[in-house]
Amino acid sequence: MALKMNYWSKETIEKIRKGFYSAVYFNRTKYILEQEKNFTPVTMQVFQWNDKSILCGIDEVVELLKAVVDTSLAVRALRDGDIINQGESVMHITGSYVSFAHLESIYLGILARRTVVATTTRRVVRVANGKPVFFFADRFDYFLNQEGDGYAAYIGGASGVCTLAHASRFNGTPVGTIPHALIAVCGGDTVRATQIFAKHIRDANVVALVDFDNDCVGTSLAVAKILGKKLWGVRLDTASNMIDKSLKAGYGVTPHLVKLVRRALNDKGFSHVKILVSGGFSEEKVRRFEKAQTPVDGYGVGSALIHGSNDFTADIVMVNGKKIAKAGRRYTFNKSFHEIK
């Protein structure tokens, strides 16, 4: 039975087989071993350098090995979502080294990218104190990263993602509000833009974007008065170089601005309207908002969730059944490993 591939096309798999994405020294090593007919079995051990990271990418690496390697490999690993620490073994790959020598660049890169997104997402989710965190990082990186990033954000605990690609690997549904562009096309009329959104998009909550005129309080009330119970929420997205009309100081979205919007909505009988915030949010900014007991109902976070470092390293730690490794490395079996069929 042919392997069903969830991650790559047949064309990409063929390029991987040919070493197209591999560092040249791995390709040369594979070639040398083939010429020498050296099929020595080894155990490759994989770890990373940070404490309290959220492991992600294991399933993808397993599919890589199954799709590309013609001979059988014994793989033991932790699971996506496991918490890992510096130096902890996360995977053992055992088999003839010549069969997977050229894949090191790829599987380490997969683990590094997925783990950094899962980890940064989990950190923001943790400080959000149970409030939903939405992964809005689509515009901050190359678009073909979206499928893996969305899955990693899901593993990290994100409550929602914003593209079909983001949601594709966990059968999710993308979420989103109204862009500034729709308001602009409606002549700068936020109320009108929200009305036509509600008219044509029936399968999503109606959330008005209320900073177009730099008047979050006034615009929130204007939309709420027209839409009433149809309005699920408002999103504040004031730019970091702007001070909202209702404030004397404080650039961007601030705790004080959110409190003013909440008070205004409550005073006019719109306590049902939720408040979402976005625009430059990070772990630190979410922590600051929570410390200030800001009445936020959800955070939209973008580039902060895809930036960071979770570098992985792979070392041969056993050759032909005998423990052997470079200085400073040693064979370490993780008792939490599970065998992957």
Steps between C-alpha positions, in 0.01 A plus 500: 500500500637843407570737788244777527699820530353782706787743469670495160429433137662214307717758325631632831568149627700428186707814554565394860612158380751668269642717778364827361430641849797340678834649595751382243722326756215266590445420134871434457503278809213295360680466167827391663328236712312369196824469303665323793195276542501598865157422646599524866203541735505799733280675751452871437397699806316832472477771767463878534648777713217669694311418818122472514449483125190351339610228264339503158576348161543137602211375287634693202850356543360149522316549173820634344688184598224270378464685171867531410688209656463171311625275780347459842605722788426460870373831635435583864389848595301726724167639380396834359398718793743348752697742718873457441815643658853579392695191396205263537480231233186546295559238230714198416527388138665161459594341172758501225640852503543513123122477463425826686830690512370760254191584707660665803461857372132437438385325815693737727348798317150358534541450873659843549226691318206311645637505853571873505146582386341256744715629783445871444128438461482301823681777688248759388209265571635445851514869590158568343336333802250291311403766246518382138811578298457515123789424267510788249851453362409443136641827369831487683671215321520305176155367415604138449590484870135539596395135511770395743482823701126470548534145627782604735289787635218252558738273692606807698141569602381769261120528500482585132698562184421724207563312173378176349864394477552563872203280583565225248707263713259478793167529316438844647300795375668838448366802685525871432336838526472791255811648337567872473483455123128417505431811707702711258308363200181594684613861507648475847161405646563233765130458572423434133789257466381307806144492371593348167731255674206385712282482190725278294705301756251289691731237647728725706469727801456865406800688636542865405846650454464834677825696465465623140417856614730476803192519722448155651243615754287698255520240223420212735187676619396596147522141379332360810205740470430383143569129530384441856503130592642409159830652604707231670805711565733784409870485424743775597804521274632854546841546337803529725567857382147625572326623815126436499277809513369403842849503654745773589794259493577140413586376153325205341257277684537560873328358810346842565351516150346154540351602835347812347340296221369243749351768723337680208343181365375394841354843575297491179366149555744310279667286764459197271755641253841341548829682457788351301837669466781472246798694373851432628402256772763272649544295815615811686215720377237238583652463847483875547133510396414215736688660788294815442181287512407624155148387397618325187311198366766380256843579358601502134875442480713507187873514442592438865385139458738409219819662626743335736753221512463128563803355327523121479814288470546140386793274594586140430526346848512131411673319213440133426356450846791668681465834676720756327462878468697820466645653815230662707221276368377167630223249437196591710181299491190699595260292709211696343584378149237306312573272209374627168375241257 
